[in-house]
Structures are given as C-alpha cells and as structure tokens.
Amino acid sequence: MAKTIQQALIDEVLYPLPVGIVENIMVKRGLEDAAFTKSVAESEAYIGALADCLYSLIMAINFSESDKSIGSLTDKDKTRILARANHYYGLIGEDAVNDGEPMVMVGDCL
C-alpha cells in the first residue's frame, strides 16, 4: 500500500494536526493527494507544504488556566518547530517567518 502525500505530511509533523489544515496547505502549494514518492519528497511544493504545516502548529491557540496548559505546545516546543519550519523555507528560497507573537505599539516605541 502506497502512502499518500497527505499522510506523509501528517506523519512528518509529529504533532496532531487537523486533516483540513493539511488539505488547505496542499491546495495552496499545488499538491494533489497522489502517491508519496522520492521526487515528491524533494519537490519545493512538498517542502513548502511541510514548512507551512509546522508553522500552523505555532499559530494554534493555546488554552491555559491557573498556569496549566491543556494540549498546547510549550515555548521550547514552538521554538524548535519554528527553527525546523524556517530550515525548510530556507531550502526552497523562501523567507523565514517569525514566531507569530503580536507586537504592541506604545506611542512611537515598539
């Protein structure tokens, strides 16, 4: 049984990721859910999709109460995932992304 591109992306992320997000990323990167092959694995579209999937984990909402996080990534996890995503973006010549933390402007200062 051959593995599909969608399943390969889900497997490589190593964290639970909704299938709908993976499907959306595949569409944006022009990937059909065909057989996962060596040439697909080395393609810019696949590497970009993998980076996008990893980055989507960082952008997920964290829920916490009384200093307890439920089902969320730690800051250390996010840092490692961001480094991995940026590595893949760099491989295909795309710009690195930041951690998605909002910036607050106070007067003329950042």
C-alpha angles and dihedrals in degrees: 000000000000122000117237126229090247092054091046091055092048091048094049096050092065092203128082109273124176112252090229091063091050090049092050092050091049091053092049091050094045096246122149118206094254131137116308108240137168091260091052091048090054095045122110090232093057095042090049091048091051091051090048091051091051092047091051088062091059092050093053117116115257119218119204138160129185091357091305119120120204119206094339134125121252121237088254090053091049092049091053092046092048091051090051093047091048090049090057093045088052092051090060096040097254124136120264117252128225126237094269094243110155117245120222120211117213110186107306093334129093 
